[in-house]
Amino acid sequence: MTDTVFVDTNVFVYARDASEAAKQTVAAEWLHTLWLEQRGRTSVQVLSEYYTIVTRKQRPGLGVDDAWEDVAALFAWKPQEIDRRVLERAHEVERRYTLSWWDSMIVAAAQLQNCDVLLSEDLQHGWTCGALTVLNPFVDRVDEARPRFAAFAAPLSRHRPRGRPRKREGTHG
């Protein structure tokens, strides 16, 4: 996979949820691949939601120290902070697409990190919002998604290149 992938809360939660064995395996596979390829992104909102769910709602849940270890490890993904830019973008997304506020915040954080894919089961699989495409990880496994979400070649520029022109082969000078 060559795209930058924003991971929503449910993927992290399923990776820790032994009561959902099939989803746990798939979520863990996605996270492992994204970790190895350094393509995973997330947000402070997602990490906060994850911590709350696994310590207070999930049964059996994680202890606060184990949950915090997970969150602290994900700081390596440089999570998008909630700031004015996120709020302004979320407001635009909410108004244009009539998403919930919290889903709009997720989309905004993914867009501000220039992610190509939003990995979530909470939004419609295949839905696009600008350059961002939603992928339900439980519809497409990592190996199945690779060809569909391979990076596109950069478009050719319509502007002349800057700097010294390159010498053409076969010319002297």
C-alpha positions in Angstrom: 0.0 0.0 0.0 1.4 3.4 -0.9 -1.4 5.7 0.3 -1.5 7.5 3.6 -4.3 6.0 5.6 -6.2 7.7 8.5 -7.4 5.1 11.0 -10.7 5.7 12.8 -11.4 4.6 16.4 -13.3 1.4 15.6 -10.3 -0.2 13.9 -8.1 0.4 17.0 -10.9 -0.9 19.3 -11.6 -4.1 17.2 -7.8 -4.8 17.2 -8.2 -5.2 21.0 -11.6 -6.8 21.1 -11.3 -10.6 21.6 -15.1 -11.0 21.5 -15.1 -10.1 17.8 -12.4 -12.6 16.7 -12.8 -12.2 12.9 -12.8 -8.4 13.1 -9.9 -8.5 15.6 -7.8 -10.4 13.1 -8.5 -8.1 10.2 -8.1 -4.9 12.3 -4.8 -6.1 13.7 -3.6 -7.0 10.2 -4.4 -3.5 9.0 -2.7 -1.8 11.9 0.4 -4.0 11.6 0.8 -3.3 7.9 0.3 0.5 8.4 2.7 0.5 11.3 5.4 -1.3 9.3 4.9 0.8 6.2 4.6 4.0 8.3 1.5 5.0 6.4 -0.9 5.2 9.3 -2.3 8.5 10.6 -4.9 9.3 13.3 -6.0 12.2 15.5 -6.1 13.2 19.1 -9.9 12.8 19.0 -9.5 9.1 17.9 -7.0 8.4 20.6 -9.2 9.9 23.2 -12.2 7.9 22.0 -10.1 4.7 21.9 -8.9 5.3 25.5 -12.5 5.9 26.8 -14.0 2.9 25.0 -11.3 0.3 26.0 -11.2 1.4 29.6 -14.8 2.2 30.3 -17.1 0.5 27.7 -15.5 -2.6 26.4 -16.0 -5.8 28.4 -13.5 -7.1 29.2 -11.7 -3.8 29.0 -8.1 -2.8 29.3 -6.6 -1.3 32.4 -5.8 2.4 32.3 -2.0 1.7 32.1 -2.4 -0.8 29.2 -4.7 1.6 27.3 -2.3 4.5 27.9 0.6 2.4 26.5 -1.4 1.9 23.3 -2.2 5.6 23.1 1.4 6.6 23.8 2.7 4.2 21.1 0.4 5.8 18.6 1.9 9.3 19.3 4.5 8.0 16.7 1.8 8.4 14.1 1.8 12.2 14.9 -1.9 12.4 15.5 -3.7 15.5 14.2 -4.5 17.8 17.1 -7.9 19.5 17.4 -7.3 23.1 16.5 -9.0 25.9 14.7 -8.2 24.4 11.3 -9.8 21.1 12.1 -12.9 22.8 13.5 -13.3 25.1 10.4 -12.8 22.1 8.0 -15.2 20.0 10.1 -17.8 22.7 9.8 -17.4 22.8 6.0 -17.7 19.0 5.8 -20.7 18.9 8.2 -22.6 21.5 6.1 -21.8 20.1 2.7 -22.2 16.4 3.5 -24.6 16.5 6.5 -22.4 14.2 8.5 -22.5 14.1 12.3 -20.1 16.6 13.9 -17.8 13.8 15.2 -17.6 12.1 11.8 -17.0 15.5 10.2 -14.1 16.0 12.7 -12.6 12.7 11.6 -12.9 13.5 7.9 -11.4 17.0 8.5 -8.4 15.5 10.5 -7.8 13.0 7.7 -7.9 15.7 5.0 -5.6 18.0 6.9 -3.0 15.2 7.1 -3.4 14.7 3.3 -4.6 11.1 3.7 -5.9 9.3 0.7 -7.9 6.7 2.6 -10.0 6.8 5.7 -10.2 3.4 7.3 -13.6 3.2 9.1 -16.7 1.1 9.3 -18.7 4.1 10.4 -19.0 5.8 7.0 -20.1 4.4 3.7 -17.5 2.1 2.0 -16.2 3.8 -1.1 -17.6 7.3 -0.3 -15.3 10.1 -1.3 -14.8 13.5 0.1 -12.4 15.4 -2.1 -9.3 13.3 -2.4 -10.2 11.2 0.6 -11.9 7.7 0.1 -13.5 5.7 2.8 -12.5 2.1 3.1 -14.3 -0.3 5.4 -11.5 -2.6 6.6 -14.0 -5.4 7.0 -15.0 -5.3 3.4 -11.5 -5.2 1.8 -8.6 -6.9 3.5 -5.2 -5.3 3.3 -4.0 -7.4 0.4 -7.3 -6.9 -1.5 -7.2 -3.1 -1.0 -3.6 -2.6 -2.3 -4.4 -2.5 -6.0 -7.5 -0.4 -5.6 -5.8 2.3 -3.5 -2.4 2.4 -5.1 -1.0 5.8 -5.4 -1.6 7.6 -8.7 1.3 9.0 -10.6 1.8 12.7 -10.0 0.1 14.7 -12.8 2.5 16.4 -15.2 3.0 20.1 -14.6 1.8 22.5 -17.2 4.6 24.9 -16.1 8.1 25.0 -17.4 10.6 23.5 -14.9 12.8 26.0 -13.1 16.6 26.0 -12.9 19.2 25.2 -15.6 17.9 23.2 -18.5 19.2 19.7 -18.8 21.6 18.9 -21.6 20.1 16.7 -24.2 21.8 13.5 -25.0 24.0 13.8 -28.0 24.5 17.6 -27.8 27.7 19.3 -26.8 28.0 22.4 -24.9 
